Amino acid sequence: MNKPKIIAYLKPTCGWSQGVRAVLGKYELPFEDRDIINDPLQRQEMIEKSGQMLSPCVEINGQMLADVSGEEVETYLLANSLVQANDREAGAPTNQPCAHEMPESAPLHFQR
């Protein structure tokens, strides 16, 4: 099976980006990891190609998947027969926001 050409526009530490990296690693897929935080040209390229500003964006064989989670990338890869399903662990959560977007845990208070 030929490996797809993948360009991933990711943040260095974001949960969503880590999920995309984990899925691509699970299937041992080589990819270009484009840092959209520290390289403004990569961010601009992502915006031009995807038509929007949210990340991660993953281009697979010329098809842009905009604002996706690792789970969505995995679903796309499987649905398009680009990978075979396997039982390997992804190594990171594949559908988790960046730490600053996680809701703070707080006790619930119910009014009577």
Disulfide bonds with the S-S distance in Angstrom:
Cys14-Cys98 2.10
